[in-house]
Amino acid sequence: MNGILCRQLALDYCCAPEELLSRGNVFTEYRPLEGRRRFQEQKECFLKIAAVNGKLLFTGRADIVDRCRREFADSGPEWFFEADTLRLLDARIREEGWQIAMAHPFFLPAEAREARTEGAEIRWYERDGIEAFRGDSRYREAFSFCAEAPDVLGVAALRKGEIVGMAGASADSPTMWQIGINVDPACRGEGVATMLVTLLKNEILKRWILPFYGTSMSHIASQRTALAAGFLPAWAELVTEKTE
């Protein structure tokens, strides 16, 4: 298991790194630990679950985690995010005024890849330069403008002076930056996303930060981009939100 990810999930799920390497699921009461990932962080962590390294990690409100321990102590991660379990879990937490917000796969870099940039002008943006794109809906995946996880690096591909794709990184924690990507619909399928994600991944690694990539379970094109850029699946994660 990647050592940086192990330490990061230990902070996110309020456990010791050794617990991620041992057998058996992990159940902890949530505490906001320094260094945790903070992308779109809610004021209260009711429940979140990660599937990683052959186990499940549960953290959240103590009574909800205890209930999960009774029901899922022996559950494996392989099929946990299937519809039957999600429906059951969602029904239970709706009794408390919460619901499942998302359940996504996440990817880490596994192979060195070089980006092919022929035919495109490449332009980089540091934190100050990203502000120019605030409110621009074309780049809502590349830049989140989340105060808890600031956008710190971006890279664009231009043709004839016009941006055709943009990848951005948010500092979700001090050691891990998340990558997002937008491509002009007219240029999709031309390798722009793979090129930009590869460029951004390589630059983040040069800065001694671990890049990661998250997407939807059904967003096959996005998952293919991750694979083509040298990422492989590393964990899956479920988070909850209030129903109101």
HELIX and SHEET records of a PDB file:
HELIX    1   1 GLY A    3  ASP A   12  1                                  10    
HELIX    2   2 PRO A   17  LEU A   21  1                                   5    
HELIX    3   3 ALA A   62  PHE A   72  1                                  11    
HELIX    4   4 ALA A   83  ARG A   94  1                                  12    
HELIX    5   5 ARG A  127  ILE A  130  1                                   4    
HELIX    6   6 GLU A  131  PHE A  133  5                                   3    
HELIX    7   7 SER A  137  TYR A  139  5                                   3    
HELIX    8   8 PRO A  185  CYS A  187  5                                   3    
HELIX    9   9 VAL A  192  LYS A  206  1                                  15    
HELIX   10  10 ILE A  220  ALA A  228  1                                   9    
SHEET    1   A10 VAL A  26  GLU A  29  0                                        
SHEET    2   A10 LYS A  55  GLY A  60  1                                        
SHEET    3   A10 LEU A  47  VAL A  52 -1                                        
SHEET    4   A10 PHE A 231  LYS A 242 -1                                        
SHEET    5   A10 TRP A  98  PRO A 109 -1                                        
SHEET    6   A10 LEU A 210  GLY A 214 -1                                        
SHEET    7   A10 MET A 176  VAL A 183  1                                        
SHEET    8   A10 GLU A 162  ALA A 171 -1                                        
SHEET    9   A10 ASP A 151  ARG A 159 -1                                        
SHEET   10   A10 GLU A 121  GLU A 126 -1                                        
END                                                                             
